[in-house]
Amino acid sequence: MTILAAHHGQVTTRTPEGIHKQAVQGDGEDRYAARCAGIAREAMVLETLEGRGIAPRLIDVGPDWSLQEDLGDSQIPDGETFRRACTRLLYEIRQAGLRHGDLTEASIVLEE
């Protein structure tokens, strides 16, 4: 198990089964409830995007955790390849009726 991130009441780890996201208590019940809601929302989005080739597959989900496919690490390709991939990503997300409020380099993983 490798810890990938630990912040804002959530721990994200890489396990042999996949990427595990776990809400943790300790920052107050409001933050824990918000983290649980965020995990549930992300699970809904992953289910919606399944089969489009743009998001990891949701393997399982519980009240305060999720397990999703591990797409591995990726390096940002040249600017034009990255731009085209982002354009396709946004198109597919919008075609699915979704909007993304946090498109940053860290939240975009490109498969080679």
Backbone as a printed PyTorch tensor [residue, N CA C, xyz], in Angstrom:
tensor([[[  0.8500,  -1.1740,   0.0000],
         [  0.0000,   0.0000,   0.0000],
         [  0.8980,   1.2390,   0.0000]],

        [[  0.5860,   2.1860,  -0.8730],
         [  1.3090,   3.4460,  -0.9690],
         [  0.3250,   4.5840,  -0.7540]],

        [[  0.6260,   5.4700,   0.1800],
         [ -0.2350,   6.6400,   0.3850],
         [  0.0500,   7.6320,  -0.7330]],

        [[ -0.9960,   7.9800,  -1.4770],
         [ -0.8570,   8.9410,  -2.5760],
         [ -1.1930,  10.3500,  -2.1180]],

        [[ -2.1570,  10.4760,  -1.2100],
         [ -2.5670,  11.7930,  -0.7230],
         [ -3.2740,  11.6250,   0.6120]],

        [[ -3.1120,  12.6080,   1.4610],
         [ -3.8290,  12.6360,   2.7350],
         [ -4.1180,  14.1000,   3.0370]],

        [[ -5.3640,  14.4860,   2.8440],
         [ -5.7150,  15.8860,   3.0400],
         [ -7.2120,  16.0400,   3.2430]],

        [[ -7.5970,  17.1100,   3.8840],
         [ -9.0040,  17.4840,   4.0250],
         [ -9.9070,  16.3160,   4.4100]],

        [[ -9.4530,  15.4940,   5.3460],
         [-10.3090,  14.4250,   5.8300],
         [-10.4200,  13.2230,   4.9220]],

        [[ -9.4670,  13.0420,   4.0210],
         [ -9.4910,  11.8810,   3.1260],
         [ -8.0730,  11.3610,   2.9320]],

        [[ -7.9510,  10.0430,   2.9030],
         [ -6.6730,   9.4030,   2.6000],
         [ -6.8500,   8.5960,   1.3230]],

        [[ -5.9510,   8.7810,   0.3740],
         [ -5.9790,   8.0490,  -0.8910],
         [ -4.7360,   7.1720,  -0.9540]],

        [[ -4.9510,   5.8600,  -1.1660],
         [ -3.8340,   4.9220,  -1.2020],
         [ -3.8930,   4.0650,  -2.4570]],

        [[ -2.7120,   3.6240,  -2.8950],
         [ -2.6070,   2.6670,  -4.0000],
         [ -2.4310,   1.2980,  -3.3600]],

        [[ -3.3460,   0.3820,  -3.6670],
         [ -3.3000,  -0.9740,  -3.1290],
         [ -3.2350,  -1.9490,  -4.3010]],

        [[ -2.9690,  -3.2190,  -4.0430],
         [ -2.9940,  -4.1960,  -5.1360],
         [ -4.3600,  -4.2760,  -5.8310]],

        [[ -5.4250,  -3.9330,  -5.1070],
         [ -6.7770,  -3.9870,  -5.6800],
         [ -7.1100,  -2.7640,  -6.5210]],

        [[ -6.4560,  -1.6270,  -6.2570],
         [ -6.7460,  -0.3940,  -6.9800],
         [ -6.5040,   0.8180,  -6.0960]],

        [[ -7.0760,   1.9370,  -6.4900],
         [ -6.9560,   3.1780,  -5.7290],
         [ -8.0900,   3.2190,  -4.7100]],

        [[ -7.7090,   3.3240,  -3.4380],
         [ -8.6770,   3.3160,  -2.3430],
         [ -8.7570,   4.7160,  -1.7530]],

        [[ -9.9580,   5.2730,  -1.7040],
         [-10.1770,   6.5840,  -1.0920],
         [-11.0310,   6.3770,   0.1500]],

        [[-10.5880,   6.9310,   1.2700],
         [-11.2420,   6.7150,   2.5540],
         [-11.4450,   8.0520,   3.2550]],

        [[-12.6920,   8.3640,   3.5960],
         [-12.9600,   9.5320,   4.4300],
         [-12.5180,   9.1880,   5.8450]],

        [[-11.9200,  10.1460,   6.5350],
         [-11.4770,   9.9060,   7.9060],
         [-12.1010,  10.9230,   8.8410]],

        [[-12.4120,  10.4460,  10.0200],
         [-12.9740,  11.3390,  11.0280],
         [-11.8430,  12.0140,  11.7780]],

        [[-12.1520,  13.1090,  12.4220],
         [-11.1430,  13.7920,  13.2080],
         [-11.1620,  15.2930,  13.0150]],

        [[-11.6360,  15.7450,  11.8610],
         [-11.7170,  17.1850,  11.5980],
         [-13.1080,  17.7190,  11.9070]],

        [[-13.9160,  16.9330,  12.5850],
         [-15.2840,  17.3450,  12.8760],
         [-16.2710,  16.5890,  12.0130]],

        [[-17.4650,  16.4050,  12.5400],
         [-18.4960,  15.6320,  11.8490],
         [-18.9000,  16.2670,  10.5210]],

        [[-18.9180,  17.6050,  10.4520],
         [-19.3050,  18.2730,   9.2060],
         [-18.3300,  17.9410,   8.0760]],

        [[-17.0370,  17.9910,   8.3540],
         [-16.0440,  17.6910,   7.3180],
         [-16.1300,  16.2200,   6.9130]],

        [[-16.3280,  15.3220,   7.8780],
         [-16.4580,  13.8960,   7.5730],
         [-17.6720,  13.6630,   6.6810]],

        [[-18.7990,  14.2640,   7.0180],
         [-20.0140,  14.1120,   6.2030],
         [-19.7890,  14.6680,   4.8020]],

        [[-19.1010,  15.7840,   4.6990],
         [-18.8230,  16.3790,   3.3880],
         [-17.9070,  15.4700,   2.5760]],

        [[-16.9070,  14.8610,   3.2190],
         [-16.0080,  13.9480,   2.5250],
         [-16.7630,  12.7210,   2.0290]],

        [[-17.6510,  12.1710,   2.8850],
         [-18.4690,  11.0130,   2.4800],
         [-19.3340,  11.3740,   1.2770]],

        [[-19.9200,  12.5700,   1.3090],
         [-20.7450,  13.0230,   0.1840],
         [-19.8910,  13.1780,  -1.0730]],

        [[-18.6660,  13.6710,  -0.9230],
         [-17.7700,  13.8160,  -2.0700],
         [-17.3900,  12.4770,  -2.6800]],

        [[-17.1440,  11.4920,  -1.8380],
         [-16.8210,  10.1520,  -2.3320],
         [-18.0200,   9.5690,  -3.0730]],

        [[-19.2210,   9.7530,  -2.5270],
         [-20.4370,   9.2530,  -3.1910],
         [-20.6550,   9.9540,  -4.5290]],

        [[-20.4050,  11.2670,  -4.5670],
         [-20.5690,  12.0330,  -5.8110],
         [-19.5640,  11.5620,  -6.8690]],

        [[-18.3130,  11.3660,  -6.4570],
         [-17.3070,  10.8790,  -7.3980],
         [-17.6800,   9.4910,  -7.9180]],

        [[-18.1990,   8.6360,  -7.0490],
         [-18.6220,   7.2910,  -7.4730],
         [-19.7230,   7.3840,  -8.5270]],

        [[-20.6700,   8.2950,  -8.3310],
         [-21.7470,   8.4860,  -9.3070],
         [-21.1810,   8.9510, -10.6480]],

        [[-20.2200,   9.8560, -10.5990],
         [-19.5990,  10.3530, -11.8270],
         [-18.8600,   9.2220, -12.5400]],

        [[-18.0960,   8.4290, -11.8020],
         [-17.3600,   7.3190, -12.4210],
         [-18.3110,   6.3030, -13.0400]],

        [[-19.4280,   6.0360, -12.3790],
         [-20.4280,   5.1270, -12.9590],
         [-20.9950,   5.7110, -14.2490]],

        [[-21.2440,   7.0150, -14.2590],
         [-21.7870,   7.6840, -15.4400],
         [-20.8060,   7.6290, -16.6080]],

        [[-19.5200,   7.7590, -16.3180],
         [-18.5000,   7.7990, -17.3700],
         [-17.9720,   6.4210, -17.7600]],

        [[-18.4290,   5.3740, -17.0890],
         [-17.9110,   4.0340, -17.3730],
         [-18.0980,   3.6720, -18.8460]],

        [[-17.0650,   3.0940, -19.4200],
         [-17.1090,   2.6500, -20.8070],
         [-16.7170,   3.7110, -21.8210]],

        [[-16.4960,   4.9480, -21.3970],
         [-16.1210,   6.0180, -22.3250],
         [-14.6050,   6.1180, -22.5150]],

        [[-13.8450,   5.3990, -21.7000],
         [-12.3910,   5.4170, -21.8320],
         [-11.7280,   6.6790, -21.3320]],

        [[-12.3960,   7.4090, -20.4380],
         [-11.8210,   8.6670, -19.9570],
         [-11.6950,   8.7290, -18.4430]],

        [[-12.1380,   7.7060, -17.7430],
         [-12.1060,   7.7290, -16.2790],
         [-11.8450,   6.3180, -15.7660]],

        [[-11.2870,   6.2180, -14.5690],
         [-11.0820,   4.8850, -14.0090],
         [-12.4200,   4.1990, -13.7290]],

        [[-12.4050,   2.8800, -13.7860],
         [-13.6050,   2.0890, -13.4990],
         [-13.8000,   2.0390, -11.9880]],

        [[-15.0260,   2.2600, -11.5470],
         [-15.3650,   2.1270, -10.1360],
         [-15.4950,   0.6390,  -9.8290]],

        [[-14.7010,   0.1540,  -8.8950],
         [-14.7230,  -1.2630,  -8.5390],
         [-15.7430,  -1.5230,  -7.4410]],

        [[-15.7510,  -0.6690,  -6.4200],
         [-16.6800,  -0.8410,  -5.3030],
         [-16.7680,   0.4780,  -4.5530]],

        [[-17.8280,   0.6250,  -3.7720],
         [-18.0100,   1.8450,  -2.9940],
         [-18.7760,   1.5070,  -1.7230]],

        [[-18.4450,   2.2070,  -0.6520],
         [-19.1440,   2.0660,   0.6190],
         [-19.5460,   3.4360,   1.1190]],

        [[-20.0840,   3.5240,   2.3220],
         [-20.5700,   4.8140,   2.8310],
         [-19.4840,   5.8760,   2.9880]],

        [[-18.2360,   5.4460,   3.2420],
         [-17.1700,   6.4360,   3.4270],
         [-15.8810,   6.0600,   2.6950]],

        [[-15.9920,   5.2450,   1.6560],
         [-14.8140,   4.8310,   0.8990],
         [-15.1970,   4.4580,  -0.5270]],

        [[-14.1840,   4.4380,  -1.3910],
         [-14.3760,   3.9190,  -2.7490],
         [-13.1010,   3.2100,  -3.1750]],

        [[-13.2670,   2.3010,  -4.1120],
         [-12.1460,   1.5880,  -4.7090],
         [-12.3170,   1.7000,  -6.2090]],

        [[-11.2980,   2.2410,  -6.8680],
         [-11.3790,   2.4170,  -8.3110],
         [-10.1330,   1.8690,  -8.9860]],

        [[-10.2810,   1.6170, -10.2560],
         [ -9.1850,   1.1130, -11.0740],
         [ -7.9720,   2.0330, -10.9550]],

        [[ -6.8000,   1.4410, -10.8960],
         [ -5.5540,   2.2010, -10.8600],
         [ -5.0490,   2.3630, -12.2850]],

        [[ -5.0580,   3.5760, -12.7870],
         [ -4.5840,   3.8530, -14.1430],
         [ -3.0740,   4.0570, -14.1860]],

        [[ -2.4230,   3.9860, -13.0280],
         [ -0.9770,   4.1580, -12.9790],
         [ -0.5810,   5.6210, -13.0560]],

        [[  0.7070,   5.8400, -13.0480],
         [  1.2320,   7.1980, -13.1660],
         [  1.2990,   7.5670, -14.6360]],

        [[  1.2040,   8.8360, -14.9120],
         [  1.3470,   9.2590, -16.3020],
         [  2.1580,  10.5390, -16.3660]],

        [[  2.8610,  10.6820, -17.4420],
         [  3.6280,  11.8880, -17.7010],
         [  2.8320,  12.7430, -18.6840]],

        [[  2.8600,  14.0400, -18.4760],
         [  2.1770,  14.9430, -19.3920],
         [  2.9320,  14.9190, -20.7220]],

        [[  2.2300,  14.6070, -21.8160],
         [  2.8920,  14.5840, -23.1290],
         [  3.1130,  16.0070, -23.6400]],

        [[  3.5260,  16.1100, -24.8720],
         [  3.7350,  17.4360, -25.4570],
         [  2.4330,  18.2370, -25.4190]],

        [[  2.5630,  19.5420, -25.5400],
         [  1.4260,  20.4430, -25.3960],
         [  0.2560,  20.1470, -26.3080]],

        [[  0.5080,  19.8320, -27.5610],
         [ -0.5790,  19.5780, -28.5090],
         [ -1.3240,  18.2940, -28.1590]],

        [[ -0.6070,  17.2490, -27.8050],
         [ -1.2480,  15.9940, -27.4100],
         [ -2.0950,  16.2080, -26.1630]],

        [[ -1.5580,  16.9600, -25.2110],
         [ -2.2910,  17.2550, -23.9820],
         [ -3.5550,  18.0560, -24.2890]],

        [[ -3.4470,  19.0660, -25.1480],
         [ -4.6000,  19.8930, -25.5090],
         [ -5.6870,  19.0410, -26.1470]],

        [[ -5.3120,  18.1760, -27.0770],
         [ -6.2990,  17.3190, -27.7490],
         [ -6.9730,  16.3670, -26.7630]],

        [[ -6.1730,  15.8000, -25.8500],
         [ -6.7430,  14.8910, -24.8520],
         [ -7.7160,  15.6300, -23.9360]],

        [[ -7.3710,  16.8520, -23.5440],
         [ -8.2680,  17.6400, -22.6880],
         [ -9.5490,  18.0090, -23.4240]],

        [[ -9.4360,  18.3320, -24.6960],
         [-10.6170,  18.6500, -25.4940],
         [-11.5430,  17.4460, -25.5720]],

        [[-10.9930,  16.2670, -25.8300],
         [-11.8020,  15.0440, -25.8760],
         [-12.4260,  14.7610, -24.5110]],

        [[-11.6390,  14.9310, -23.4570],
         [-12.1300,  14.7010, -22.1010],
         [-13.3280,  15.5990, -21.7990]],

        [[-13.1990,  16.8820, -22.0620],
         [-14.3080,  17.8110, -21.8190],
         [-15.5250,  17.4580, -22.6630]],

        [[-15.3150,  17.0930, -23.9090],
         [-16.4210,  16.7000, -24.7800],
         [-17.1620,  15.5030, -24.1890]],

        [[-16.4290,  14.4690, -23.7980],
         [-17.0560,  13.2630, -23.2520],
         [-17.7820,  13.5520, -21.9390]],

        [[-17.1740,  14.3660, -21.0830],
         [-17.8170,  14.7180, -19.8150],
         [-19.1300,  15.4430, -20.0760]],

        [[-19.1090,  16.3960, -20.9790],
         [-20.3360,  17.1580, -21.2780],
         [-21.3730,  16.3080, -21.9880]],

        [[-20.9390,  15.3980, -22.8590],
         [-21.8780,  14.4880, -23.5180],
         [-22.6010,  13.6210, -22.4920]],

        [[-21.9310,  13.3320, -21.3860],
         [-22.5360,  12.5260, -20.3190],
         [-23.4230,  13.3690, -19.4090]],

        [[-23.5030,  14.6780, -19.6830],
         [-24.3460,  15.5600, -18.8780],
         [-23.6930,  16.0280, -17.5920]],

        [[-22.3740,  15.9670, -17.5370],
         [-21.6480,  16.3500, -16.3300],
         [-20.8410,  17.6180, -16.5620]],

        [[-20.4580,  18.2610, -15.4700],
         [-19.5490,  19.4100, -15.4980],
         [-18.4620,  19.1470, -14.4680]],

        [[-17.2330,  19.5750, -14.7300],
         [-16.1100,  19.3610, -13.8240],
         [-15.6240,  20.7150, -13.3450]],

        [[-15.5670,  20.9020, -12.0350],
         [-15.1690,  22.1910, -11.4850],
         [-13.7130,  22.2660, -11.0680]],

        [[-12.9190,  21.2180, -11.3360],
         [-11.5380,  21.2020, -10.8660],
         [-10.6320,  20.5430, -11.8980]],

        [[-10.5650,  21.1030, -13.0780],
         [ -9.6770,  20.5430, -14.1000],
         [ -8.2930,  21.1490, -13.9330]],

        [[ -7.4340,  20.3990, -13.2720],
         [ -6.0560,  20.8130, -13.0750],
         [ -5.1490,  19.6960, -13.5630]],

        [[ -3.8850,  19.9880, -13.7100],
         [ -2.9300,  18.9820, -14.1760],
         [ -2.9720,  17.7320, -13.2970]],

        [[ -3.1270,  17.9240, -11.9920],
         [ -3.1470,  16.7760, -11.0740],
         [ -4.3880,  15.9070, -11.2340]],

        [[ -5.4730,  16.4580, -11.7650],
         [ -6.7070,  15.6720, -11.8860],
         [ -6.9170,  15.1130, -13.2880]],

        [[ -5.9050,  15.2300, -14.1440],
         [ -5.9880,  14.6800, -15.5010],
         [ -4.8600,  13.6710, -15.6800]],

        [[ -5.2170,  12.4180, -15.9550],
         [ -4.2360,  11.3570, -16.1900],
         [ -4.4360,  10.8650, -17.6070]],

        [[ -3.3920,  10.8800, -18.4110],
         [ -3.4820,  10.4280, -19.7950],
         [ -2.8350,   9.0650, -19.9270]],

        [[ -3.5250,   8.1530, -20.5900],
         [ -2.9500,   6.8420, -20.8620],
         [ -2.2250,   6.8990, -22.1940]],

        [[ -1.1060,   6.2070, -22.2770],
         [ -0.3570,   6.1770, -23.5330],
         [ -0.8790,   5.0930, -24.4220]]])
